[in-house]
Amino acid sequence: MKLQFAMDKSDLEKNFRVVEEIKDLIDMVELGGLGLYTGLGGIKMVREKFPGLTLVWDQKCCSTFSNNQAIDHQPDFISIARMDDDTAKKTVDYAHSKGVKVVGDVQMLAMNGFEIMKYLKAGCDEISLFAVLSHDDRYPLPTKIAQIFREKYGFKFSVWGKLTRDNMIPVLECKPDILVIGTAIYDAPNPREETLKIKELMAKYS
């Protein structure tokens, strides 16, 4: 199980400081919300500063034009969302022609296998799901569906969405391939210590 740190806050300096502290503990770094502030130039900045980390451009773009621009900047992965079948296939084909992999992002309201299958048929390299967790229901429905579909179709999936050490166990029980965490590490008094504790918990379910 890999750990992906999501740079979703707008403070570039602090994001880079946190990644510097934990770069040996994480496998992937995601230009999420921060990418809205840096623009596509953020891809080059992260590449130069952290060359050893897999870089995910996560803007969940739904248009071919927006994604093709990002692909040309050569992140390791881009994410796509809310696409029809034809647009998803064209985007994946273009990304693969440039050596870029694609994450098909299943949105919160699409908690069913149809959305997963759409992205698999388009050729996506990974499926990403929002972890729907609440105080009333610990059962992570989309994650469980992804686990069942993975057993049959053999794809990799990542899980994201306000995950902390206090709520992630139901997700870990489904053994996602990638755990995406941002705020819980970013806002921790000691990001490195928090990341080490998260890794320890992940190891119990890997």
MARBA-3410 file (N, C-alpha, C, O; in Angstrom, 1 decimal):
206
0.8,-1.2,0.0,0.0,0.0,0.0,0.9,1.3,0.0,1.8,1.4,0.9 ~ 0.7,2.1,-1.0,1.5,3.3,-1.1,0.8,4.5,-0.4,-0.5,4.5,-0.2 ~ 1.6,5.5,0.0,1.0,6.7,0.6,1.3,7.9,-0.4,2.4,8.2,-0.8 ~ 0.2,8.6,-0.7,0.2,9.8,-1.5,-0.1,11.0,-0.7,-1.2,11.1,-0.1 ~ 0.8,12.0,-0.7,0.5,13.3,0.0,-0.1,14.3,-1.0,0.4,14.6,-2.0
-1.3,14.8,-0.6,-2.1,15.7,-1.4,-1.7,17.2,-1.0,-2.0,17.6,0.1 ~ -1.2,17.9,-1.9,-0.9,19.3,-1.7,-2.2,20.1,-2.1,-2.3,20.5,-3.3 ~ -3.1,20.3,-1.2,-4.4,20.9,-1.5,-4.5,22.3,-0.9,-5.4,23.1,-1.4 ~ -3.6,22.7,0.0,-3.7,24.0,0.6,-2.9,25.0,-0.3,-2.0,24.6,-1.1 ~ -3.2,26.3,-0.2,-2.6,27.3,-1.1,-1.2,27.8,-0.8,-0.6,28.5,-1.6
-0.7,27.4,0.4,0.6,27.9,0.8,1.7,27.1,0.2,2.0,26.0,0.7 ~ 2.3,27.6,-0.9,3.3,26.8,-1.6,4.5,26.5,-0.7,5.0,25.4,-0.7 ~ 5.0,27.5,0.0,6.2,27.4,0.9,6.0,26.3,1.9,6.8,25.5,2.1 ~ 4.8,26.3,2.6,4.5,25.3,3.6,4.4,23.9,3.0,4.9,22.9,3.6 ~ 3.7,23.8,1.9,3.6,22.5,1.2,4.9,21.9,0.9,5.2,20.7,1.2
5.8,22.7,0.4,7.1,22.2,0.0,7.9,21.9,1.3,8.7,20.9,1.3 ~ 7.7,22.6,2.3,8.4,22.3,3.6,8.0,21.0,4.2,8.8,20.2,4.7 ~ 6.7,20.8,4.1,6.1,19.5,4.6,6.6,18.3,3.8,7.1,17.3,4.3 ~ 6.6,18.5,2.5,7.1,17.4,1.6,8.6,17.1,1.8,9.0,16.0,1.8 ~ 9.3,18.2,2.1,10.8,18.0,2.4,10.9,17.1,3.6,11.9,16.3,3.7
10.1,17.3,4.6,10.2,16.6,5.9,9.8,15.1,5.7,10.3,14.3,6.5 ~ 8.9,14.8,4.8,8.4,13.5,4.7,8.7,12.7,3.4,8.1,11.7,3.1 ~ 9.5,13.3,2.6,9.7,12.8,1.2,10.2,11.3,1.2,10.0,10.6,0.2 ~ 10.9,10.9,2.3,11.4,9.5,2.3,10.3,8.6,2.9,10.5,7.4,2.9 ~ 9.2,9.1,3.3,8.1,8.3,3.9,6.9,8.1,2.9,6.1,7.3,3.1
6.9,9.0,1.9,5.7,8.9,1.0,6.2,8.4,-0.4,7.4,8.4,-0.7 ~ 5.3,7.9,-1.2,5.6,7.4,-2.5,5.2,8.4,-3.6,5.8,8.4,-4.7 ~ 4.2,9.2,-3.4,3.6,10.0,-4.4,3.3,11.4,-3.8,2.9,11.5,-2.7 ~ 3.3,12.4,-4.7,2.9,13.7,-4.2,1.9,14.2,-5.3,2.1,14.1,-6.5 ~ 0.9,14.8,-4.8,-0.3,15.2,-5.6,-0.4,16.7,-5.6,-0.5,17.4,-4.6
-0.4,17.3,-6.8,-0.7,18.7,-7.0,-2.2,18.8,-7.2,-2.7,18.8,-8.3 ~ -2.9,19.0,-6.1,-4.3,19.1,-6.1,-4.7,20.5,-6.0,-4.5,21.3,-7.0 ~ -5.3,21.0,-4.9,-5.7,22.4,-4.8,-4.6,23.4,-5.0,-4.9,24.4,-5.6 ~ -3.4,23.0,-4.6,-2.3,23.9,-4.8,-2.1,24.2,-6.3,-1.6,25.3,-6.7 ~ -2.4,23.2,-7.2,-2.2,23.4,-8.6,-3.1,24.5,-9.2,-2.8,25.1,-10.2
-4.2,24.8,-8.5,-5.0,26.0,-8.9,-4.3,27.3,-8.8,-4.6,28.3,-9.5 ~ -3.3,27.3,-7.8,-2.6,28.6,-7.6,-1.3,28.6,-8.4,-0.9,29.7,-8.8 ~ -0.7,27.5,-8.6,0.6,27.5,-9.3,0.4,27.4,-10.8,1.3,27.8,-11.6 ~ -0.7,26.9,-11.2,-0.9,26.6,-12.7,0.0,25.4,-13.1,0.6,24.8,-12.2 ~ 0.0,25.2,-14.3,0.8,24.0,-14.8,2.3,24.2,-14.5,3.0,23.2,-14.6
2.7,25.4,-14.3,4.1,25.6,-13.9,4.5,24.9,-12.6,5.7,24.6,-12.3 ~ 3.5,24.5,-11.8,3.7,23.8,-10.6,4.3,22.4,-10.8,5.0,21.9,-10.0 ~ 4.0,21.8,-11.9,4.5,20.5,-12.3,6.0,20.6,-12.4,6.7,19.7,-11.8 ~ 6.5,21.6,-13.0,8.0,21.7,-13.2,8.6,22.0,-11.8,9.7,21.4,-11.5 ~ 8.0,22.8,-11.0,8.6,23.1,-9.7,8.7,21.9,-8.8,9.7,21.7,-8.2
7.6,21.1,-8.8,7.7,19.9,-8.0,8.7,18.9,-8.5,9.4,18.2,-7.8 ~ 8.7,18.7,-9.8,9.7,17.8,-10.5,11.1,18.2,-10.1,11.9,17.3,-9.7 ~ 11.4,19.5,-10.2,12.8,19.9,-9.9,13.2,19.7,-8.4,14.3,19.4,-8.1 ~ 12.2,20.0,-7.5,12.5,20.0,-6.1,12.4,18.6,-5.5,13.2,18.2,-4.6 ~ 11.5,17.7,-6.1,11.4,16.3,-5.5,11.4,15.3,-6.7,10.4,14.7,-6.9
12.5,15.2,-7.3,12.6,14.3,-8.5,12.4,12.8,-8.2,12.0,12.1,-9.1 ~ 12.5,12.4,-6.9,12.3,11.0,-6.6,10.9,10.6,-6.4,10.6,9.4,-6.2 ~ 10.0,11.5,-6.4,8.6,11.2,-6.0,7.7,11.1,-7.3,7.9,11.9,-8.2 ~ 6.8,10.2,-7.3,5.8,10.2,-8.4,4.9,11.3,-8.3,4.3,11.6,-7.2 ~ 4.6,12.0,-9.4,3.9,13.3,-9.4,2.5,13.1,-10.0,2.4,12.7,-11.2
1.5,13.4,-9.3,0.1,13.3,-9.8,-0.5,14.7,-9.9,-0.6,15.5,-9.0 ~ -0.9,15.1,-11.2,-1.6,16.3,-11.4,-3.1,16.1,-11.3,-3.7,15.5,-12.1 ~ -3.7,16.5,-10.1,-5.0,16.1,-9.8,-6.0,17.3,-9.8,-6.3,17.9,-8.8 ~ -6.4,17.6,-11.0,-7.4,18.7,-11.2,-8.8,18.2,-11.6,-9.7,18.9,-11.7 ~ -8.8,16.8,-11.8,-10.1,16.2,-12.2,-10.8,16.9,-13.4,-12.0,17.1,-13.4
-10.0,17.2,-14.4,-10.5,17.9,-15.5,-11.4,17.1,-16.3,-11.2,15.8,-16.4 ~ -12.4,17.7,-16.9,-13.4,16.9,-17.7,-13.3,17.2,-19.1,-14.2,16.7,-19.9 ~ -12.4,18.1,-19.6,-12.3,18.4,-21.0,-11.0,17.9,-21.6,-9.9,17.9,-20.9 ~ -11.0,17.5,-22.8,-9.8,17.0,-23.5,-8.7,18.1,-23.5,-7.5,17.9,-23.3 ~ -9.2,19.3,-23.8,-8.2,20.4,-24.0,-7.5,20.7,-22.7,-6.2,20.8,-22.7
-8.1,20.7,-21.6,-7.5,21.0,-20.3,-6.5,19.9,-20.0,-5.4,20.2,-19.5 ~ -6.9,18.7,-20.2,-6.0,17.5,-19.9,-4.8,17.5,-20.8,-3.7,17.1,-20.3 ~ -5.0,17.7,-22.1,-3.9,17.7,-23.0,-2.8,18.7,-22.6,-1.6,18.4,-22.8 ~ -3.2,19.8,-22.2,-2.2,20.8,-21.7,-1.4,20.3,-20.6,-0.1,20.4,-20.5 ~ -2.1,19.7,-19.6,-1.4,19.1,-18.4,-0.5,18.0,-18.8,0.7,17.8,-18.4
-0.9,17.1,-19.7,-0.2,16.0,-20.2,1.1,16.4,-20.8,2.2,15.8,-20.6 ~ 1.1,17.5,-21.6,2.3,18.0,-22.3,3.3,18.5,-21.3,4.5,18.6,-21.6 ~ 3.0,18.7,-20.0,3.9,19.1,-19.0,4.5,17.9,-18.3,5.3,18.1,-17.4 ~ 4.1,16.7,-18.6,4.8,15.5,-18.2,4.7,15.2,-16.7,5.8,14.9,-16.1 ~ 3.6,15.2,-16.1,3.5,14.6,-14.7,3.5,13.1,-14.9,3.4,12.6,-16.1
3.6,12.4,-13.9,3.5,10.9,-14.0,2.0,10.4,-14.2,1.8,9.5,-14.9 ~ 1.1,11.2,-13.5,-0.3,10.8,-13.6,-1.1,12.1,-13.8,-0.7,13.2,-13.3 ~ -2.2,12.0,-14.5,-3.2,13.1,-14.4,-4.5,12.4,-14.0,-4.7,11.2,-14.1 ~ -5.5,13.2,-13.4,-6.8,12.6,-13.1,-7.8,13.2,-14.0,-7.8,14.3,-14.5 ~ -8.8,12.3,-14.3,-10.0,12.8,-15.1,-11.2,12.5,-14.4,-11.3,11.6,-13.5
-12.3,13.2,-14.6,-13.6,13.0,-14.0,-14.7,13.6,-14.8,-14.5,14.5,-15.7 ~ -15.9,13.1,-14.6,-17.1,13.6,-15.2,-17.0,13.6,-16.8,-17.5,14.5,-17.4 ~ -16.4,12.6,-17.3,-16.2,12.5,-18.8,-17.1,11.5,-19.4,-17.4,10.4,-18.8 ~ -17.6,11.7,-20.6,-18.3,10.7,-21.3,-17.3,9.7,-21.9,-16.0,9.9,-21.8 ~ -17.7,8.5,-22.3,-16.9,7.4,-22.7,-15.8,7.8,-23.8,-14.7,7.5,-23.7
-16.3,8.5,-24.8,-15.4,8.9,-25.9,-14.3,9.9,-25.5,-13.2,9.7,-25.9 ~ -14.7,10.9,-24.7,-13.7,11.8,-24.2,-12.7,11.2,-23.3,-11.5,11.5,-23.4 ~ -13.1,10.3,-22.5,-12.2,9.6,-21.6,-11.2,8.8,-22.4,-10.0,8.8,-22.1 ~ -11.7,8.1,-23.4,-10.8,7.2,-24.2,-9.8,8.0,-25.0,-8.6,7.7,-25.0 ~ -10.2,9.2,-25.6,-9.3,10.0,-26.3,-8.2,10.6,-25.4,-7.1,10.7,-25.7
-8.6,11.0,-24.2,-7.7,11.6,-23.2,-6.7,10.5,-22.8,-5.5,10.8,-22.7 ~ -7.1,9.3,-22.5,-6.2,8.2,-22.1,-5.3,7.9,-23.2,-4.1,7.7,-22.9 ~ -5.8,7.8,-24.4,-4.9,7.5,-25.5,-3.8,8.6,-25.7,-2.6,8.2,-25.9 ~ -4.2,9.8,-25.6,-3.2,10.9,-25.7,-2.2,10.8,-24.6,-1.0,11.0,-24.8 ~ -2.6,10.6,-23.4,-1.7,10.6,-22.2,-0.7,9.4,-22.4,0.5,9.6,-22.2
-1.2,8.3,-22.8,-0.4,7.1,-22.9,0.7,7.3,-24.1,1.8,6.8,-24.0 ~ 0.3,8.1,-25.1,1.2,8.4,-26.2,2.4,9.2,-25.7,3.4,9.3,-26.3 ~ 2.1,9.9,-24.6,3.2,10.8,-24.0,3.8,10.2,-22.8,4.6,10.9,-22.1 ~ 3.5,9.0,-22.5,4.1,8.3,-21.3,3.5,8.7,-20.0,4.1,8.5,-18.9 ~ 2.3,9.3,-20.0,1.6,9.7,-18.8,0.5,8.8,-18.5,-0.3,8.4,-19.4
0.3,8.4,-17.2,-0.7,7.5,-16.8,-2.0,8.3,-16.3,-1.9,9.5,-16.1 ~ -3.1,7.6,-16.3,-4.4,8.3,-16.0,-5.1,7.7,-14.9,-5.3,6.5,-14.8 ~ -5.6,8.6,-14.0,-6.5,8.1,-12.9,-7.9,8.5,-13.2,-8.2,9.7,-13.5 ~ -8.8,7.5,-13.2,-10.2,7.8,-13.4,-10.8,8.1,-12.0,-10.9,7.2,-11.2 ~ -11.3,9.3,-11.8,-11.8,9.7,-10.5,-13.3,9.5,-10.4,-14.1,10.1,-11.1
-13.7,8.5,-9.6,-15.2,8.3,-9.4,-15.7,9.3,-8.4,-15.3,9.3,-7.2 ~ -16.6,10.1,-8.8,-17.1,11.2,-7.9,-18.0,10.7,-6.8,-18.5,9.5,-7.0 ~ -18.2,11.4,-5.8,-19.0,11.0,-4.6,-20.3,10.4,-5.0,-20.8,9.4,-4.4 ~ -21.0,11.0,-5.9,-22.4,10.6,-6.2,-22.5,9.4,-7.1,-23.6,8.9,-7.4 ~ -21.3,9.0,-7.6,-21.3,7.9,-8.6,-20.8,6.6,-7.9,-19.7,6.1,-8.2
-21.5,6.2,-6.8,-21.0,5.1,-6.0,-21.4,3.8,-6.6,-22.1,3.0,-5.9 ~ -21.1,3.5,-7.8,-21.5,2.2,-8.4,-20.4,1.7,-9.4,-19.5,2.5,-9.7 ~ -20.6,0.5,-9.8,-19.6,-0.1,-10.6,-19.6,0.4,-12.1,-18.6,0.2,-12.8 ~ -20.7,1.1,-12.5,-20.8,1.6,-13.9,-19.7,2.6,-14.1,-19.0,2.6,-15.2 ~ -19.5,3.5,-13.1,-18.5,4.5,-13.3,-17.1,3.9,-13.3,-16.2,4.3,-14.1
-16.8,2.9,-12.5,-15.6,2.2,-12.5,-15.3,1.6,-13.8,-14.2,1.7,-14.4 ~ -16.3,0.9,-14.3,-16.1,0.2,-15.6,-15.9,1.1,-16.8,-15.2,0.8,-17.7 ~ -16.5,2.3,-16.7,-16.3,3.3,-17.8,-14.8,3.7,-17.9,-14.3,3.7,-19.0 ~ -14.2,3.9,-16.8,-12.8,4.3,-16.8,-11.9,3.1,-17.1,-10.8,3.3,-17.7 ~ -12.3,1.9,-16.7,-11.5,0.8,-17.0,-11.5,0.5,-18.5,-10.5,0.2,-19.1
-12.7,0.7,-19.1,-12.8,0.5,-20.6,-12.1,1.5,-21.3,-11.6,1.3,-22.4 ~ -11.9,2.7,-20.8,-11.2,3.8,-21.4,-9.7,3.5,-21.3,-8.9,4.2,-22.1 ~ -9.3,2.6,-20.5,-7.8,2.3,-20.3,-7.1,3.0,-19.2,-5.9,3.0,-19.2 ~ -7.9,3.6,-18.2,-7.2,4.2,-17.1,-6.4,3.3,-16.3,-6.6,2.1,-16.2 ~ -5.3,3.8,-15.8,-4.3,3.0,-15.1,-4.6,2.8,-13.6,-4.1,1.9,-12.9
-5.5,3.6,-13.1,-5.9,3.6,-11.7,-7.3,4.2,-11.6,-7.7,5.0,-12.3 ~ -8.0,3.7,-10.6,-9.3,4.3,-10.2,-9.2,4.9,-8.8,-8.6,4.4,-7.9 ~ -9.8,6.1,-8.7,-9.7,6.8,-7.4,-11.1,7.0,-6.9,-12.1,7.4,-7.7 ~ -11.3,6.9,-5.6,-12.6,7.0,-5.0,-12.6,7.9,-3.7,-11.6,7.9,-3.0 ~ -13.7,8.6,-3.5,-13.9,9.3,-2.3,-14.3,8.4,-1.2,-15.3,7.6,-1.4
-13.7,8.4,-0.1,-14.0,7.6,1.1,-15.2,8.2,1.8,-15.1,9.1,2.5 ~ -16.4,7.6,1.5,-17.6,8.1,2.2,-17.7,7.5,3.6,-18.2,6.4,3.8 ~ -17.3,8.3,4.5,-17.3,7.9,5.9,-18.1,8.9,6.7,-18.1,10.1,6.4 ~ -18.8,8.4,7.7,-19.6,9.2,8.6,-19.7,8.7,10.0,-19.3,7.5,10.2 ~ -20.1,9.5,10.9,-20.2,9.0,12.3,-21.3,7.9,12.4,-21.3,7.1,13.3
-22.3,7.9,11.5,-23.4,7.0,11.6,-23.1,5.7,10.9,-23.7,4.6,11.2 ~ -22.2,5.7,9.9,-22.0,4.5,9.1,-20.5,4.4,8.8,-20.0,5.2,8.0 ~ -19.9,3.3,9.3,-18.5,3.1,9.1,-18.2,2.4,7.8,-17.1,2.2,7.4 ~ -19.3,1.9,7.2,-19.1,1.1,6.0,-18.7,1.9,4.8,-19.6,2.6,4.3 ~ -17.5,1.8,4.3,-17.1,2.6,3.1,-17.5,2.1,1.8,-16.8,1.3,1.1
-18.8,2.4,1.4,-19.4,1.7,0.3,-18.6,1.8,-1.0,-18.4,0.7,-1.6 ~ -18.2,3.0,-1.5,-17.4,3.0,-2.7,-16.1,2.2,-2.7,-15.8,1.5,-3.6 ~ -15.5,2.2,-1.5,-14.2,1.5,-1.4,-14.5,0.0,-1.4,-13.7,-0.8,-2.0 ~ -15.5,-0.4,-0.8,-15.9,-1.9,-0.8,-16.2,-2.3,-2.2,-15.8,-3.4,-2.6 ~ -17.0,-1.5,-2.9,-17.3,-1.8,-4.3,-16.0,-2.0,-5.1,-15.8,-2.9,-5.9
-15.1,-1.0,-4.9,-13.8,-1.1,-5.7,-13.0,-2.3,-5.3,-12.4,-2.9,-6.2 ~ -13.0,-2.7,-4.1,-12.3,-3.9,-3.7,-12.9,-5.2,-4.4,-12.2,-6.0,-4.9 ~ -14.2,-5.2,-4.5,-14.9,-6.4,-5.1,-14.6,-6.4,-6.6,-14.3,-7.4,-7.2 ~ -14.6,-5.2,-7.3,-14.3,-5.1,-8.7,-12.8,-5.4,-9.0,-12.5,-6.0,-10.0 ~ -12.0,-5.0,-8.1,-10.5,-5.3,-8.3,-10.3,-6.8,-8.3,-9.4,-7.2,-9.0
-11.0,-7.5,-7.4,-10.8,-8.9,-7.4,-11.1,-9.6,-8.7,-10.5,-10.6,-9.1 ~ -12.0,-9.0,-9.5,-12.4,-9.5,-10.8,-11.6,-9.0,-11.9,-11.3,-9.7,-12.9 ~ -11.3,-7.7,-11.9,-10.7,-7.0,-13.1,-9.2,-6.7,-12.8,-8.5,-6.3,-13.8 ~ -8.7,-6.7,-11.6,-7.3,-6.6,-11.4,-6.7,-5.2,-11.5,-5.5,-5.1,-11.8 ~ -7.5,-4.1,-11.3,-6.9,-2.8,-11.4,-6.5,-2.3,-10.0,-6.7,-2.9,-9.0
-5.8,-1.1,-10.0,-5.3,-0.5,-8.8,-6.3,0.6,-8.4,-6.8,1.3,-9.3 ~ -6.5,0.9,-7.1,-7.4,2.0,-6.8,-6.8,2.7,-5.6,-6.2,2.2,-4.7 ~ -7.1,4.0,-5.6,-6.7,4.9,-4.5,-7.9,5.4,-3.8,-9.0,5.5,-4.4 ~ -7.8,5.8,-2.5,-8.9,6.4,-1.7,-8.5,7.7,-1.1,-7.3,7.8,-0.6 ~ -9.3,8.7,-1.2,-9.0,10.0,-0.6,-10.3,10.6,0.1,-11.4,10.0,0.0
-10.1,11.7,0.8,-11.2,12.4,1.3,-11.3,12.5,2.8,-11.9,11.7,3.5 ~ -10.5,13.5,3.4,-10.6,13.8,4.8,-10.2,12.6,5.7,-10.7,12.4,6.8 ~ -9.2,11.8,5.2,-8.8,10.6,6.0,-7.8,11.0,7.1,-6.9,11.9,6.9 ~ -8.0,10.4,8.3,-7.2,10.7,9.4,-6.9,9.3,10.1,-7.5,8.3,9.7 ~ -6.0,9.3,11.0,-5.7,8.0,11.8,-7.0,7.6,12.5,-7.1,6.4,12.8
-7.9,8.5,12.9,-9.1,8.1,13.6,-10.2,7.5,12.8,-11.0,6.8,13.3 ~ -10.2,7.8,11.5,-11.3,7.2,10.7,-10.9,6.3,9.5,-11.7,5.8,8.8 ~ -9.6,6.1,9.3,-9.2,5.4,8.1,-9.2,3.8,8.2,-9.0,3.2,7.2 ~ -9.4,3.3,9.4,-9.4,1.8,9.5,-10.4,1.1,8.6,-10.0,0.1,7.9 ~ -11.7,1.6,8.5,-12.6,0.9,7.5,-12.1,0.9,6.1,-12.3,0.0,5.3
-11.3,2.0,5.7,-10.7,2.0,4.4,-9.6,1.1,4.3,-9.4,0.4,3.3 ~ -8.7,1.1,5.3,-7.6,0.2,5.3,-8.0,-1.3,5.2,-7.3,-2.1,4.6 ~ -9.1,-1.6,5.8,-9.6,-3.0,5.8,-9.9,-3.5,4.3,-9.9,-4.6,4.0 ~ -10.2,-2.5,3.4,-10.5,-2.8,2.0,-9.2,-2.9,1.2,-9.2,-3.2,0.0 ~ -8.0,-2.6,1.9,-6.7,-2.7,1.3,-6.6,-2.0,-0.1,-6.3,-2.6,-1.1
-6.8,-0.7,-0.1,-6.6,0.1,-1.3,-5.1,0.1,-1.7,-4.2,-0.2,-0.8 ~ -4.8,0.3,-2.9,-3.4,0.3,-3.4,-2.7,1.5,-3.0,-1.5,1.5,-2.7 ~ -3.5,2.6,-2.9,-2.9,3.9,-2.6,-3.8,4.7,-1.6,-5.0,4.7,-1.8 ~ -3.2,5.2,-0.5,-4.0,6.0,0.4,-3.6,7.5,0.2,-2.4,7.8,0.3 ~ -4.5,8.3,0.0,-4.2,9.7,-0.3,-4.6,10.6,1.0,-5.7,10.6,1.4
-3.6,11.2,1.5,-3.8,12.0,2.7,-3.2,13.4,2.5,-2.0,13.5,2.1 ~ -3.9,14.4,2.9,-3.4,15.8,2.8,-3.4,16.5,4.1,-2.4,16.7,4.8 ~ -4.6,17.0,4.5,-4.8,17.9,5.6,-4.3,17.3,6.9,-3.6,17.9,7.8 ~ -4.5,16.0,7.1,-4.1,15.3,8.4,-2.6,15.4,8.6,-2.1,15.5,9.8 ~ -1.8,15.4,7.5,-0.4,15.6,7.6,0.0,17.0,7.6,0.8,17.5,8.4
-0.6,17.8,6.7,-0.3,19.2,6.5,-0.5,20.0,7.8,0.3,20.9,8.2 ~ -1.6,19.8,8.5,-2.0,20.5,9.7,-1.4,19.9,11.0,-1.6,20.5,12.1 ~ -0.8,18.8,10.9,-0.2,18.2,12.1,0.9,19.1,12.8,1.7,19.7,12.0 ~ 1.0,19.1,14.1,2.0,19.9,14.7,3.4,19.4,14.3,4.4,20.2,14.1 ~ 3.5,18.1,14.0,4.8,17.5,13.5,4.4,16.6,12.4,4.1,15.4,12.6
4.5,17.1,11.1,4.1,16.3,10.0,4.8,15.0,9.8,4.2,14.0,9.4 ~ 6.1,15.0,10.1,6.9,13.8,10.0,6.4,12.7,11.0,6.2,11.5,10.7 ~ 6.2,13.1,12.2,5.7,12.2,13.3,4.4,11.7,12.9,4.1,10.5,13.1 ~ 3.5,12.5,12.4,2.2,12.1,12.0,2.2,11.1,10.8,1.5,10.1,10.8 ~ 3.1,11.4,9.9,3.3,10.5,8.7,3.8,9.1,9.2,3.4,8.1,8.7
4.7,9.1,10.1,5.2,7.8,10.6,4.1,7.0,11.3,4.1,5.8,11.2 ~ 3.3,7.7,12.0,2.2,7.0,12.7,1.2,6.4,11.7,0.6,5.3,11.8 ~ 0.9,7.2,10.6,0.0,6.7,9.6,0.6,5.5,8.9,-0.1,4.5,8.6 ~ 2.0,5.5,8.6,2.6,4.4,8.0,2.6,3.2,8.8,2.4,2.1,8.3 ~ 2.7,3.3,10.1,2.6,2.2,11.0,1.2,1.6,11.0,1.1,0.3,11.0
0.2,2.4,10.9,-1.1,1.9,10.8,-1.4,1.2,9.5,-2.0,0.1,9.4 ~ -0.9,1.8,8.4,-1.0,1.2,7.1,-0.3,-0.2,7.0,-0.9,-1.1,6.4 ~ 0.8,-0.3,7.7,1.6,-1.6,7.6,0.8,-2.7,8.2,1.0,-3.9,7.8 ~ -0.1,-2.5,9.1,-0.9,-3.5,9.7,-1.9,-4.1,8.7,-2.4,-5.2,9.0 ~ -2.2,-3.4,7.7,-3.2,-3.9,6.7,-2.6,-4.1,5.3,-3.4,-4.5,4.4
-1.3,-3.9,5.2,-0.7,-4.1,3.9,-0.5,-5.6,3.6,0.0,-6.0,2.5
END
